[in-house]
Amino acid sequence: MITQAFILGAGLGTRLRPLTDLLPKPMVPLFHKPLAMWAVEACEAVGCHRFAINTHHLPEKWEGFGEGRDMTFFHEPILLETGGGLRNIGPWVDEGSLLIHNGDIFSSMDLRKLVEAHEASGDEATLALRSCGGEKRISLGEGGRVVDVRSEVRGLPGTHVFTGVYCVTKDFLKRIPPGKIIAVIPAFQELVREGKIGAVVLDEGEWMDLGDVGSYLAAHRDLALEQPVHPEAIIGDGALLENSLIGKGAVIGKGARVTDSVVWPEAIVPDGVVVRGEVVLS
């Protein structure tokens, strides 16, 4: 069983502006819960109870996140990228394997299959892949072997999408040079050359990279994760809500109309205002 997880929380989320002008992307709410909390709960479901999270943009917004859990934050004044951030948490990592989950995606994939495949394989890394839904940069061969990454090792075309969720052994961290700003991709490519990286295809369940405001709104339309109106929201007389999510403490004024939109916690839609296809931040 894997009991430790690293949630990648340091990304800038520039494509999701103006939402990320107010919050780090992993703290942006999806159905009344930060994206990163969905990741934490997915890792908890497979046995993880120790968490590391790296931060960079608006680190103060993480205050209180995961309260009551065994959670350690690693702030990066200079963004270290996916590889450098992983190497930076090395002293925190216990013996055994580590589950790594991007903090700015939503997934309901069955991660038990990933963990079981990793523990049975003896590989240094095991990637969770999808057959479609994004750019295919991983080449998957027979027997669940990763045979190329970004077509840069053997020139093979990509066959699958990397989800940003994967397992590694502690030894894998040694492949990343310390104190460097570097992606994790070169380490993956090194493992391809040595035949020490596998993958599992997880096409069941949802997987969404909420990369821009349009995809963020679409996620709230397409998913039915929680009740759309938070019980602590205030809805004025005569207000009409259609296909919209209303956050905690939000106020919808009398006679207002909100359609295909997301109203953030504590945000206000004044009396009589019509909102359509928007994210109301304040």
Backbone as a ProteinNet text record, in pm:
[ID]
protein_1_A
[PRIMARY]
MITQAFILGAGLGTRLRPLTDLLPKPMVPLFHKPLAMWAVEACEAVGCHRFAINTHHLPEKWEGFGEGRDMTFFHEPILLETGGGLRNIGPWVDEGSLLIHNGDIFSSMDLRKLVEAHEASGDEATLALRSCGGEKRISLGEGGRVVDVRSEVRGLPGTHVFTGVYCVTKDFLKRIPPGKIIAVIPAFQELVREGKIGAVVLDEGEWMDLGDVGSYLAAHRDLALEQPVHPEAIIGDGALLENSLIGKGAVIGKGARVTDSVVWPEAIVPDGVVVRGEVVLS
[TERTIARY]
84.2	0	87.6	49.9	119.2	48.6	122.9	62.9	100.1	182.1	226.8	198.2	160.4	124.3	179.5	213.1	261	160.2	101.2	5.2	77.7	80.6	148.6	59.7	101.6	18.4	81.6	198.1	274.9	252.9	170.2	152.3	89.1	112.2	62	-82.4	-125.2	-262.9	-295.8	-202.5	-221.7	-340.1	-369.9	-480.9	-616.5	-618.5	-745.1	-768.2	-689.5	-716.2	-850.1	-923.9	-885.5	-906.8	-953.7	-978.1	-850.1	-738.5	-611.8	-540.4	-601	-550.4	-588.9	-691.5	-742.1	-699.8	-681	-648.1	-546.8	-459.7	-381.1	-476.8	-442.1	-534.8	-582.8	-495.5	-545.4	-643.5	-652	-746.7	-877.3	-885.2	-1009.4	-1118.5	-1236.8	-1340.4	-1408.8	-1429.4	-1511.2	-1618.1	-1743.6	-1852.7	-1822.7	-1797.1	-1783.4	-1656.3	-1561.3	-1441.8	-1321.3	-1206.8	-1090.3	-1049.7	-1000.5	-952.1	-854.1	-762.6	-661.5	-722.6	-837	-899.7	-958	-1007.9	-1050.5	-932.5	-812.7	-693.2	-655.3	-658.5	-626.2	-720	-848.3	-945.2	-929.3	-889.2	-863.3	-745.3	-643.8	-527.4	-561.8	-643.2	-687.1	-764.7	-838.9	-922.2	-840.1	-710.9	-625.3	-524	-544	-462.5	-361	-352	-254.2	-303.8	-213.2	-249.5	-142.4	-30.1	71.9	74.9	76.4	70.6	177.8	240.5	327.1	262.5	267.3	213.1	314	349.2	435.8	351.6	399	326.1	419.2	361.2	440	354.6	252.1	165.3	64.7	59.2	-35.7	-33.7	82	91.8	3.6	-26.7	-108.9	-251	-294.1	-430	-444.6	-332	-336.7	-359.9	-358.9	-373.3	-503.7	-491.9	-607.6	-645.5	-581.5	-614.8	-572.5	-661.7	-629.2	-613.6	-671.2	-658.5	-703.8	-622.6	-652	-585.1	-526.1	-454.2	-303.7	-229.8	-83.4	-36.3	-14.2	11.1	128.6	228.6	348.2	357	377.6	386	531.5	565.4	699.1	684.2	716.1	701.5	821.9	795.4	900.1	900.4	989.6	997.3	1024.7	1105.4	1127.8	1067.1	982.7	912.6	1012.6	1010.9	1109.7	1066.5	945.7	889.6	862	809	757.4	865.8	984.2	1092.9	1161.5	1195.4	1262.2	1177.2	1046.1	956.5	952.9	955.4	956.4	1086.7	1198.8	1327.6	1335.5	1273.1	1279.5	1214.8	1118.5	1052.7	1122.6	1237.1	1306.8	1324.6	1371.5	1390	1260.6	1147.8	1017.9	971.5	1015.5	963.7	1016.6	925.7	962.5	1002.9	1055	1082.1	951	960.5	839.9	806.4	696.1	659.2	575	561.9	494.1	392.1	271	167.3	170.7	178.3	187.8	63.8	2.8	-125	-121.9	-139.6	-151.9	-265.8	-241.4	-342.4	-443.1	-425	-513.9	-596.7	-615.8	-704.5	-816.6	-924.3	-1026.3	-1028.5	-1032	-1034.9	-1119.6	-1195.4	-1262.2	-1213.4	-1093.2	-1034.4	-1011.2	-1011.6	-986.4	-835.6	-781	-636.1	-585.7	-675.8	-631.5	-561.2	-611.7	-550.4	-408.5	-388.3	-254.4	-161.1	-204.1	-120.4	-88.2	-187.3	-164.6	-68	-82.2	7.5	150.2	164.8	298.5	364.4	291.8	350.1	382.2	308	332.4	445.6	478.5	570.7	717.8	749.1	888.9	951.3	871.3	922.9	948.1	1036.6	1060.8	946.4	876.2	763.4	653.7	529.4	412.4	316.2	281.4	199.3	53.6	-37.6	-179.5	-207.4	-260.6	-283.5	-431.5	-468	-601.2	-583	-683.9	-678	-708.6	-779.6	-814.9	-842.3	-868.9	-902.1	-793	-685.2	-575.2	-468.6	-355.7	-247	-177	-160.6	-98.8	53.1	118	263.5	336.3	260.3	320.6	298.2	403.9	394.1	390.8	281.7	263.3	281.7	370.4	396.9	327.8	375.2	315.1	341.5	245.6	264.2	265.5	205	199.7	332.8	423	553.1	549	604.8	619.7	745.7	729.6	842.3	890.2	819.2	868.2	788.5	851.9	789.9	817	711.9	720.2	796.6	803.8	871.5	1018.6	1078.2	1214.4	1319	1275.7	1371.4	1391.7	1281.1	1289.2	1214.7	1162.2	1090.3	956.3	897.4	769.6	653.3	545.6	430.1	361.4	304.5	231.1	102.2	68.2	-54.3	-153.2	-105.8	-191.9	-163.2	-258.2	-251.4	-203.2	-104.7	-58	-151.5	-200	-301.3	-244	-113.5	-56.9	-67.4	-100.6	-107.5	-14.3	72.4	166.9	226.4	290.4	358.6	507.4	589.7	734.1	788.9	903.9	977.8	1060.1	1108.6	1193.1	1321	1373.4	1496.1	1478.7	1356.4	1333	1377.7	1361.5	1395.6	1543	1628.6	1772.3	1804.1	1712.9	1735.1	1716.3	1664.5	1641.1	1752.7	1827.8	1937.5	1886.5	1952.5	1906.3	1929.4	1841.4	1858.4	1841.3	1775.2	1757.5	1611	1591.6	1458.2	1442.8	1367.3	1364.5	1232.2	1184.5	1063.8	1097.5	994.5	1014	1035.9	1008.7	1014.4	1150.9	1264.7	1393.2	1414.4	1365.3	1377.9	1292.1	1172.5	1089.6	1162.1	1223.1	1290.6	1410.8	1479	1589.5	1539	1423.4	1365.3	1322.6	1275.6	1239.9	1361.6	1475.2	1597.7	1638.1	1608.4	1646.4	1535.6	1418.4	1308	1249.7	1245.9	1200.8	1077.1	996.9	877.1	757.9	649.8	528.2	411.2	295.2	175.4	51.8	-56.9	-187.9	-286.4	-374.1	-473	-600.3	-639.9	-757.4	-861.4	-937.1	-1036.1	-1171.2	-1192.9	-1318.8	-1312.2	-1424.8	-1427.9	-1394.2	-1405.2	-1379.8	-1233.8	-1185.3	-1054.8	-1064.1	-1040.9	-1054.3	-938.8	-877.6	-780.5	-854.7	-885.6	-965.7	-874.8	-833.8	-728.8	-770.8	-899.3	-943.6	-1084.2	-1134.5	-1264.6	-1375.1	-1364.4	-1465.4	-1473.9	-1358.7	-1359.4	-1402.2	-1374.3	-1417.5	-1570	-1630.9	-1777.2	-1836.8	-1772.9	-1823.4	-1822.2	-1720.2	-1712.3	-1832.1	-1873	-1989.2	-2119	-2121.9	-2241	-2246.1	-2129.1	-2124.5	-2119.5	-2066.1	-2051.8	-2166.4	-2203.3	-2305.8	-2245.1	-2154.1	-2075.9	-2141.3	-2198.5	-2259.3	-2385	-2462.3	-2579.2	-2533.5	-2601.5	-2552.7	-2561.6	-2655.3	-2669.3	-2625.9	-2521.1	-2471.7	-2579.5	-2596.2	-2702	-2685.3	-2564.3	-2542.4	-2547.8	-2583.8	-2606.3	-2740.9	-2752.7	-2876.4	-2938.8	-3058.1	-3126.3	-3246.5	-3247.4	-3353.9	-3484.6	-3591.5	-3724.4	-3726.7	-3784.1	-3801.1	-3676.8	-3565.7	-3443.1	-3459.9	-3402.7	-3412.4	-3272.2	-3250.3	-3120.2	-3136.2	-3053.1	-3058.7	-2918.2	-2896.1	-2767.8	-2650.1	-2662	-2558.1	-2521.9	-2401	-2354.8	-2338.6	-2394.4	-2390.8	-2312.7	-2203.1	-2112	-2157.5	-2082.6	-2111.3	-2111.2	-2216	-2222.7	-2250.7	-2268.2	-2300.5	-2441.7	-2464.3	-2594.8	-2647.2	-2763.4	-2830.3	-2948.2	-2945.1	-3044.6	-3184.1	-3278.2	-3418.8	-3434.7	-3503.1	-3531.9	-3413	-3298.2	-3180.4	-3199.1	-3127.8	-3132.9	-2989.8	-2958.5	-2823.2	-2833	-2770.8	-2780.3	-2640.9	-2617	-2490.6	-2369.9	-2374.2	-2269.5	-2226.3	-2116	-2065.9	-2050.4	-2111.9	-2100.5	-2015.2	-1901.2	-1805.7	-1857.3	-1798.4	-1834.7	-1822.6	-1921.5	-1927.3	-1950.6	-1961.7	-1986.7	-2132.7	-2158	-2291.9	-2339.2	-2459.8	-2529	-2641.2	-2633	-2732	-2873.6	-2968.1	-3109.4	-3128.5	-3203.4	-3244.4	-3138.3	-3017.2	-2908.4	-2920.8	-2888.4	-2887.8	-2743.2	-2710.6	-2576.1	-2588.5	-2511.9	-2519.7	-2378.3	-2341.9	-2213.5	-2094.5	-2100.7	-1992.4	-1951.9	-1832.7	-1789.6	-1794.1	-1877.8	-1892.4	-1797.4	-1696.4	-1592.4	-1621.9	-1681.3	-1707.4	-1816.5
-120	0	124.8	221.5	350.1	443.5	501.7	583.7	730.9	768.8	908.2	960	1086.8	1146.5	1288.2	1327.3	1462.3	1527.6	1637.2	1713	1832.5	1839.6	1949.4	2073.2	2172.2	2289.2	2421	2416.7	2539.4	2606.1	2549.1	2607.4	2745.9	2822.3	2960.1	2967.5	2872.5	2873.8	2996.4	3040.9	3166.2	3160.4	3044.1	3033.3	3046	3032.9	3039.7	3179	3276.4	3412.3	3460.5	3543.9	3614.8	3535.9	3411.2	3334	3319.3	3294.4	3270.5	3399.3	3513.4	3636.9	3642.9	3566.4	3567.6	3445.7	3332.3	3207.1	3128.7	3049.2	2952.1	2856.2	2809.9	2724.5	2604.1	2534.4	2420	2457.5	2586.2	2629.6	2683.1	2686.6	2728.4	2626.6	2671.7	2576.9	2506.9	2378	2298.2	2231.1	2267.4	2214.5	2229.8	2352.8	2389.7	2334.8	2287.5	2227.1	2261.8	2302.5	2333	2213.1	2240.7	2133.2	2042.8	2102.6	2023.4	1928.6	1964.7	1874.5	1751.9	1769.6	1651.8	1557	1614	1531.1	1461.1	1535.3	1476.2	1359.4	1379.5	1274.5	1152.9	1176	1063.1	980.4	1047.8	976.9	906.7	970.8	907	778.5	776.3	660.5	535.4	553	436.5	415	483.8	455.5	559.6	671	774.5	854.2	880.6	963.2	1067.1	1066.8	1171.9	1247.8	1381.3	1461.8	1570.1	1588.4	1703	1784.1	1915.9	2005	2116.7	2140.8	2254.4	2375	2492.9	2616.6	2719.2	2815.5	2924.3	3050.3	3046.9	3162.1	3177.6	3297.3	3327.4	3221	3194.2	3085.3	3106.2	3231.2	3258	3203.1	3180.5	3129.7	2982.7	2916.5	2777.1	2764.9	2875.8	2870.6	2800.1	2702.5	2627.1	2509.3	2496.1	2385	2252.5	2156	2023.2	2017.8	2112.6	2116.7	1983.9	1932.5	1804.1	1686.6	1710.1	1605.1	1620.7	1514.2	1517.4	1575.9	1706.6	1777.7	1873.4	1861.8	1945.5	2028.3	2159	2248.7	2284.1	2287.1	2323.9	2443.8	2562.3	2682.1	2697.7	2733.1	2755.7	2903.5	2985.1	3126.1	3140.1	3048.1	3036.5	2903.5	2906.7	2786.4	2682.7	2564.2	2460.6	2365.2	2377.8	2289.2	2150.1	2061.6	1934.2	1842.2	1847.5	1764	1824.3	1952.4	2019.1	2020.9	2038.7	2036.9	1901.3	1794.8	1659.3	1631.4	1668.4	1645.7	1724.3	1840.8	1928.1	1866.4	1775.9	1714.1	1585.5	1554.7	1429.3	1395.7	1490.5	1457.8	1419.5	1462	1430.2	1289	1237.2	1110.2	993	910.6	788	680.2	569.4	454.1	404.3	341.3	297.9	392.8	368	445.8	567.5	655.6	784.1	799.4	839.8	871.2	1021.1	1058.2	1199.1	1235.8	1348.9	1387.6	1537.3	1576.3	1718.7	1778	1895.5	1957.8	2040.7	2053.9	2142	2066.9	1936.3	1859.2	1800.6	1759.5	1681.5	1542.1	1441.7	1303.8	1218.8	1127	1022.6	885.2	880	753.6	663.5	533.2	436.4	422.2	495.7	495.6	367.4	282.6	153.9	72.8	81	6.8	56.8	187.1	243.9	193.9	203.5	163	14.2	-67.4	-211.8	-246.3	-179.8	-205.5	-165.9	-53.3	-7.2	-104.3	-144.4	-231.4	-369.9	-413.8	-546.3	-546.6	-428.8	-422.1	-418.9	-355.3	-332.5	-217.5	-144.9	-29.9	88.4	177.5	299.8	399.1	392.3	483.4	411.3	443.6	390.4	506.2	530.7	645.5	604.9	693.9	677.2	748.6	675.3	728.4	721.5	800.4	794.1	771.2	709.5	685.3	810.9	906.4	1029.1	1138.6	1258.7	1369.4	1472.5	1457.3	1552.3	1517	1583.6	1559.5	1428	1343.2	1211.5	1223.7	1220.7	1237	1114.8	1013.9	892.1	779.1	706	590.9	464.8	390.8	270.6	147.9	57.9	-64.5	-184	-302.3	-424.7	-441	-504.2	-535	-414.1	-303.3	-184.6	-114.8	-131.5	-65.3	69.8	171.3	301.2	295.5	316.2	299.7	432.3	540	672.2	779.3	893.7	1009.7	1130.3	1189.9	1306.2	1276	1148.8	1105	1144.8	1165.4	1217.1	1110.8	987.3	880.9	790.8	742.1	650.3	702.4	822.9	879.2	815.3	751.2	682.9	779.6	762.2	851.3	826	930.6	916	839	755.4	675.4	708.7	770.5	793.3	929.2	972.9	1101.6	1078.1	1154.8	1148.7	1232.2	1173.4	1240.1	1332	1325.5	1401.7	1329.4	1199.8	1115.8	997.5	970.2	859.9	818.5	702.8	651	638.6	666.1	647.3	584.5	519.8	475	591.7	578.4	684.4	699.7	588.8	595.7	681.2	691.8	771.9	915.9	967.8	1107.4	1135.2	1032.8	1051	1080.4	1052.2	1079	1226.6	1303.1	1445.7	1524	1605.8	1679.6	1775.3	1780.6	1868.5	2015.4	2099.4	2243.4	2296.7	2222.4	2264.1	2296.5	2388.5	2414.6	2323.2	2214.7	2112.1	2036.2	1997.2	1915	1770.2	1691.3	1549.9	1466.7	1523.5	1449.2	1385.8	1455.7	1390	1263.4	1262.2	1141.8	1029.3	1061.7	960.2	903	990.8	945.9	858	887.6	803.1	662.7	656.8	526.7	450.4	521.1	455.1	383.8	451.4	391.3	266.9	265.5	153.8	49.8	76.8	-17.7	-30	81.5	77.7	163.5	186.1	267.9	199.5	187.7	125.2	220.9	170.1	254.4	167.1	230.4	166.7	264.8	214.2	298.4	300.1	419.5	436.9	520.4	456.2	528.1	541	463.7	474.4	592	656.6	772.7	899.7	1010.6	1141.5	1181.7	1259.8	1324.6	1456	1564.7	1696.7	1786.4	1848.3	1954	2085.7	2152.6	2275	2391.7	2393.2	2483.3	2626.5	2649.7	2786.6	2804.1	2925.8	2954.7	2873.9	2854.4	2776.4	2633.1	2568.5	2430.5	2424.5	2530.8	2537.4	2542.5	2625.5	2632.1	2500.3	2440.3	2314.7	2203.7	2203.1	2100	2107.8	2228	2243	2205.1	2218.5	2175.9	2023.5	1963.5	1821.9	1727.1	1773	1686.8	1711.7	1608.8	1622.3	1571.2	1650.4	1604.9	1639.2	1755.3	1801.4	1881.5	1916.5	2000.1	2134.8	2185	2305.5	2432.5	2440.7	2560.1	2525.4	2592.1	2564.7	2601.8	2521.4	2550.8	2684.1	2740.8	2869.6	2986.6	2959.4	3068.8	3134.6	3261	3336.5	3367.7	3317.3	3334.8	3426.5	3539.9	3638.5	3595	3657.5	3628.9	3651.8	3556.8	3573	3548.1	3510.4	3481.4	3349.9	3343.8	3224.4	3170.6	3043.4	2978.7	2864.3	2864.8	2760.2	2708.2	2577.7	2513.4	2591.5	2633.9	2716.1	2662.8	2695	2658.5	2785	2783.5	2899.7	2860.9	2932.5	2895.7	2937.3	2891.5	2918.5	3069.1	3117.5	3257.9	3353.4	3301.3	3388.7	3444.5	3561.3	3626.5	3650.6	3595.4	3619.3	3711.8	3830.4	3932.4	3899.3	3973.9	3956	3974.6	3880.8	3893.1	3872.6	3836.8	3812.1	3682.1	3671.3	3548.9	3503.4	3379.9	3326	3197	3195.3	3081.6	3036.1	2904.3	2845.6	2917.6	2944.6	3023.5	2960.6	3011.8	2973	3099.9	3103.5	3217.4	3172.1	3234.5	3192.6	3222.7	3157.2	3185.8	3334.7	3386	3525.3	3626.4	3581.1	3674.8	3720.9	3833.3	3893.8	3920	3874.5	3912.3	4007.2	4134.4	4232.6	4203.6	4268.8	4255.2	4280.1	4192.3	4214.2	4192.8	4157.7	4141.9	4006.9	4004.8	3881.7	3839	3716.1	3660.8	3535.6	3529.8	3414.1	3372.4	3246.8	3193.2	3265	3298.2	3372.4	3307.2	3343.5	3312.4	3443	3449.7	3571.2	3559.5	3644.3	3636.6	3726	3839.7	3933.2	4030.3
0	0	0	-80	-81.8	15.8	107.6	213.2	203.9	106.4	94.9	-45.8	-51.6	-180.1	-188.9	-310.2	-340.1	-433.7	-387.6	-468.2	-529.2	-660.8	-729.3	-724.7	-646.6	-624.9	-663.9	-731.2	-751.6	-886.7	-972.7	-1105.3	-1102	-1207.1	-1213.9	-1262.7	-1344.5	-1394.2	-1476.8	-1559.9	-1633.5	-1730.1	-1785.4	-1881.2	-1812.9	-1680.4	-1607	-1546.8	-1586.4	-1541.1	-1596.9	-1521.6	-1399	-1269.7	-1279.2	-1157.5	-1075.8	-1145.9	-1076.7	-1037.1	-1066.4	-1005.8	-858.2	-821.4	-683.9	-603.9	-671.5	-603.7	-686.2	-622.5	-698.7	-768.5	-887.1	-961.3	-879.9	-804.1	-727	-616.3	-582.2	-479.6	-539.3	-671.8	-737.1	-704.7	-663.4	-620.6	-737.3	-719.8	-810.2	-725.9	-746.3	-664.7	-515.1	-473.7	-332.4	-266.6	-346.7	-288.7	-376.3	-317.9	-400.9	-486.6	-606.8	-692.9	-619.6	-542.7	-473.2	-371.4	-313.5	-216.6	-285.4	-407.5	-482.9	-502.7	-530.2	-547.7	-417.8	-307.1	-176.8	-146.5	-167.4	-135.5	-226.7	-352	-442.1	-392.4	-339.9	-285.8	-154.7	-72.9	51.9	24	-83.9	-116.5	-145	-176.3	-201.8	-89.5	24.4	141.5	181.8	110.3	146.3	266.7	360.3	476	508.9	437.1	448.6	316.4	325.9	204.9	205.6	90.3	64.6	-47.2	-34.4	-136.8	-160.6	-287.1	-315.7	-355.1	-319.3	-346.3	-408.9	-477.7	-537.1	-546.7	-629.9	-654.3	-539.9	-480.9	-372.7	-262.5	-203.6	-105	17.3	50.2	168.9	153.4	30.8	7.8	47.4	74.5	117.8	268.4	338.7	484.2	522.4	609.4	656.3	568.9	452.5	364	427.3	424.4	477	626.7	696.9	842.6	902.9	994.8	1057.6	989.3	872.6	801.5	821.9	796.9	800.6	667.9	665.6	541.3	559.2	472.9	478.6	351	366.6	251.7	222.5	94.3	48.8	-44.2	8.6	-73.3	-165.1	-289.8	-388.8	-428.1	-371	-411.8	-561.1	-612.6	-756.5	-800	-900.4	-944	-994.6	-935.6	-965.4	-1076	-1126	-1227.6	-1169.1	-1253	-1202.5	-1148.5	-1207.3	-1157.7	-1037.1	-1046.3	-934.8	-809.7	-826.2	-711.1	-644.4	-725	-669.8	-595.9	-655.5	-588.6	-457.5	-454.1	-336.9	-213.4	-232.7	-116.9	-73.5	-134.6	-107	40	124.2	266.4	337.6	284.3	345.6	311.9	198.1	146.7	228.3	277.2	347.9	248.3	302.4	217	158	44.5	-25	-137.7	-202.4	-320.1	-283.6	-382.2	-365.7	-477.7	-442.6	-541.1	-567.9	-693.9	-732.7	-813.9	-778.5	-840.4	-868.2	-993.1	-1023.4	-941.7	-885.3	-801.3	-877.1	-1008.3	-1084	-1187.8	-1165.1	-1251.1	-1165.8	-1230.8	-1161.4	-1220.3	-1133.8	-1179.7	-1086.5	-1146.5	-1068.8	-1114.6	-1170.9	-1213.6	-1092.4	-1115.7	-1009.4	-990.7	-895.6	-875.6	-811.8	-763.4	-709.4	-817.6	-939.9	-1049.9	-1076.9	-1064.9	-1082	-973.1	-848.4	-735.3	-743.5	-772.9	-781.6	-894.5	-1008.5	-1120.8	-1086.1	-1017.9	-980.3	-882.8	-781.1	-679.2	-734.1	-834.5	-891.8	-993.6	-1047.8	-1161.6	-1123.7	-1011.3	-977.8	-1053.9	-1132.1	-1206.8	-1114	-1157.6	-1080.6	-1095.9	-1207.1	-1229.5	-1306.1	-1270.9	-1340.8	-1364.4	-1488.9	-1526.3	-1544.5	-1506.9	-1538.2	-1669.8	-1766.5	-1900.3	-1937.9	-2038.6	-2099.7	-2249.8	-2310.7	-2454.7	-2535.5	-2475.3	-2545.6	-2442.8	-2492.6	-2403.9	-2389	-2465	-2455.8	-2557.6	-2548.2	-2642.3	-2609.7	-2709.7	-2690.5	-2700.5	-2585.1	-2580.8	-2525.5	-2482.7	-2429.8	-2529.5	-2562	-2651.2	-2566.4	-2576.8	-2496.4	-2583.9	-2538.6	-2613	-2550.8	-2585.3	-2534.9	-2385.5	-2318.6	-2177.3	-2086.8	-2132.8	-2048.8	-2030.8	-2127.5	-2119.3	-2190.9	-2128	-2193	-2278	-2409.1	-2501.1	-2559.5	-2531.8	-2571.1	-2497.5	-2479.6	-2416.7	-2505	-2556	-2645.1	-2773.7	-2812.2	-2935.6	-2937.9	-2820.1	-2813.7	-2781.1	-2754.3	-2723.5	-2844.9	-2900.7	-3015.2	-3137.8	-3129.5	-3243	-3270.2	-3169.1	-3186.1	-3164.8	-3239.8	-3221.4	-3088.1	-3031.3	-2906.6	-2927.7	-2830.8	-2839.3	-2728.6	-2619.9	-2504.4	-2440.4	-2359.5	-2290.1	-2147.1	-2104	-1965.6	-1879.2	-1770.9	-1688.4	-1581.6	-1556.6	-1445.5	-1313.1	-1318.2	-1198.6	-1220.6	-1124.2	-1141.1	-1007.4	-1007.1	-888.5	-918.1	-817	-830.2	-702.8	-716.2	-599	-545.6	-423.9	-368.5	-449.3	-502.4	-582.1	-707	-756.4	-876.3	-855.8	-735.2	-708.4	-734	-721.1	-742.8	-888.6	-977	-1119.6	-1154.4	-1061.3	-1083.9	-1015.4	-1087.5	-1024.5	-917.6	-802.1	-694	-726.7	-674.7	-687.8	-828.2	-914.6	-1053.4	-1083.2	-1176	-1230	-1350.1	-1331.6	-1435.6	-1432.2	-1548.9	-1558.3	-1524.5	-1502.5	-1470.1	-1596.5	-1712.9	-1839	-1866	-1848.2	-1873.7	-1791.2	-1667.9	-1585.1	-1642	-1688.9	-1754.9	-1876.9	-1955.4	-2077.1	-2044.3	-1936.1	-1891.2	-1857	-1792.3	-1758.2	-1883.1	-1984.9	-2110.9	-2168.1	-2168	-2221.7	-2143.8	-2013.4	-1927.7	-1912.7	-1969.6	-1960.4	-1821.7	-1747.7	-1608.5	-1582.2	-1685.6	-1668.1	-1734.9	-1659.3	-1709.6	-1702.4	-1738.4	-1737	-1727.3	-1685.7	-1684.7	-1747.3	-1832	-1899.8	-1816	-1772.8	-1687.4	-1761.9	-1848.1	-1928.1	-1858.5	-1753.1	-1680.1	-1583.2	-1562.2	-1474.5	-1550.3	-1481.3	-1541.8	-1525.7	-1620.9	-1609.6	-1685.7	-1615.1	-1675.8	-1634.8	-1734	-1709.5	-1729.8	-1618.9	-1626.2	-1662.9	-1790.3	-1833	-1856.5	-1883.2	-1909.4	-1853.2	-1860.3	-1799.9	-1867.4	-1998.4	-2068.7	-2018.5	-1999.6	-1950.3	-1804.4	-1729.6	-1589.6	-1581.6	-1664.2	-1667.2	-1718	-1817.9	-1873.5	-1769.5	-1684.3	-1580.4	-1487.2	-1453.2	-1365.2	-1436.2	-1567.1	-1641.5	-1655	-1677.2	-1714.3	-1595.4	-1482.9	-1366	-1268.2	-1198.2	-1093.6	-963.9	-907.9	-793.1	-660.3	-650.2	-525.2	-561	-458.5	-484.9	-540.7	-644.1	-711.3	-628.1	-536	-452.7	-310.9	-264.3	-128.7	-26.5	78.1	176	247.4	245.2	310.7	213	88	-6.8	22.7	-14.4	8.3	-127.4	-148.8	-277.1	-256.4	-325	-309	-372.9	-330.7	-385	-536.3	-607.2	-750.6	-832.8	-769	-844.2	-920	-1039.1	-1122.6	-1148.3	-1113.8	-1132.2	-1231.1	-1336.1	-1437.7	-1466	-1442.4	-1473.8	-1416.9	-1292.6	-1230.9	-1093.5	-1050.9	-917.8	-835	-714.8	-626.3	-501.5	-474.5	-367.8	-228.8	-130.5	10.5	37.8	101.3	139.5	25.6	-95.4	-208.3	-191.4	-250.8	-241.8	-383.1	-411.1	-538.9	-511.3	-569.4	-539	-589.7	-541.2	-580.3	-731.4	-793.3	-935.3	-1027.1	-972.4	-1056.3	-1134.2	-1245.5	-1326.6	-1354.6	-1316	-1331.9	-1412.8	-1529.9	-1621.6	-1664.1	-1659.9	-1707.7	-1648.7	-1520	-1455.6	-1323.8	-1271.3	-1139.4	-1057.5	-941.5	-850.5	-732.7	-716.7	-613.7	-472.6	-373	-233.9	-202.3	-131.2	-84.8	-196.8	-320.6	-430.6	-428.5	-492.6	-490.7	-633.4	-662.3	-785.6	-744	-781.4	-734.2	-783.8	-721	-757.8	-907.5	-972	-1110	-1216	-1177.4	-1274.5	-1345.7	-1474.8	-1553.9	-1577.2	-1538.7	-1556.2	-1641.9	-1749.1	-1838.3	-1881.4	-1855.7	-1901.2	-1841.8	-1713.3	-1649.1	-1517.9	-1471.4	-1335.3	-1257.9	-1156.9	-1076.2	-957.8	-956.9	-854.8	-736.4	-761.4	-651.3	-692.8
[MASK]
++++++++++++++++++++++++++++++++++++++++++++++++++++++++++++++++++++++++++++++++++++++++++++++++++++++++++++++++++++++++++++++++++++++++++++++++++++++++++++++++++++++++++++++++++++++++++++++++++++++++++++++++++++++++++++++++++++++++++++++++++++++++++++++++++++++++++++++++++++++++++

